[in-house]
């Protein structure tokens, strides 16, 4: 696993705006979409498709570091953060939120 957060002995530096809002926006949309994928297949007669499972896993893989990053922004490797979002978007561009676009649009809007 690639480390994209700061060393554990670095002081906490919260993400400034608009990056804090951008990270929170990405997490919000990823969680809502994951919940939607889960509920879509909630009928006990229907098993969750392998594709839905994979998409949920990819969504969470793309965003699971964001809470730590917003708390330790000084050591954040923003290129690697963007690469995690891009990896999701390239694979799922037709079936879910575009995480990097959400991030970039929120930054561009100022938070």
Secondary structure, DSSP 8 states (H G I E B T S, - for coil): ----S--TTS--B---TTHHHHHHHHHHHHHHHHHHHHHHT-STTS---HHHHHHHHHHHHHHTTHHHHHHBGGG--HHHHHHHHHHHHHHHTTTS--HHHHHHHHHHHT-
